[in-house]
Amino acid sequence: MLSNTGLDLLDGPTPYVDETGTERTSRPVTAALLHSSLTWIRETHGSVEGYVLAQGVTEEELAELRAVLSD
């Protein structure tokens, strides 16, 4: 949710142009959205780790990510 500040989304949705030139809208992250996303991930993949591995991340990459996030 801290990303909302860095992406200037505190006042609501913000239009932007993506790398293909298509206009899109960034929307702020909410606690309810995070909760529903984590619930789906756990129900579908068992854990966040299971989800990440299902997306093609290797065990080694996951270990590196854990190391970076624990510092």
C-alpha positions in Angstrom: 0.0 0.0 0.0 3.0 2.3 0.4 3.3 2.1 -3.4 0.2 4.4 -3.6 2.4 7.3 -2.3 5.3 6.6 -4.7 3.0 6.3 -7.7 1.1 9.4 -6.8 -2.2 7.4 -6.4 -3.3 8.9 -3.1 -6.0 11.0 -4.8 -7.4 8.1 -6.8 -6.9 6.6 -10.2 -4.3 8.2 -12.5 -4.1 7.9 -16.3 -0.8 6.9 -17.9 0.5 5.7 -21.3 2.1 2.3 -21.3 5.1 1.2 -23.3 2.9 0.4 -26.3 1.4 3.9 -26.4 -2.0 2.6 -24.9 -3.6 4.9 -22.4 -4.4 3.0 -19.2 -5.4 3.9 -15.6 -3.5 3.1 -12.5 -5.7 2.5 -9.5 -4.7 2.7 -5.8 -4.1 -0.6 -4.0 -6.6 -1.1 -1.1 -6.4 -3.4 1.9 -9.5 -5.2 0.6 -7.8 -5.8 -2.8 -4.6 -7.2 -1.1 -6.7 -9.4 1.2 -8.7 -10.9 -1.7 -5.6 -11.4 -3.8 -3.8 -13.2 -1.0 -6.8 -15.3 -0.3 -7.0 -16.4 -4.0 -3.3 -17.1 -4.1 -3.5 -19.3 -1.0 -6.6 -21.1 -2.2 -5.2 -21.7 -5.7 -1.5 -22.3 -4.9 -1.3 -23.0 -1.2 1.0 -20.1 -0.4 2.7 -17.1 -1.9 5.8 -19.2 -2.5 3.7 -21.7 -4.4 2.3 -18.9 -6.6 5.7 -17.4 -7.3 7.1 -20.8 -8.2 4.1 -21.5 -10.5 5.0 -18.3 -12.4 8.4 -19.7 -13.3 10.6 -18.3 -10.5 13.2 -20.8 -9.6 14.0 -22.0 -6.0 17.3 -20.2 -6.3 15.7 -16.9 -7.3 13.2 -17.3 -4.5 16.1 -17.8 -2.0 17.8 -14.7 -3.3 14.5 -12.7 -2.9 14.2 -13.9 0.6 17.7 -12.9 1.4 17.2 -9.4 0.0 13.9 -8.9 1.8 15.3 -10.1 5.1 18.1 -7.5 5.2 
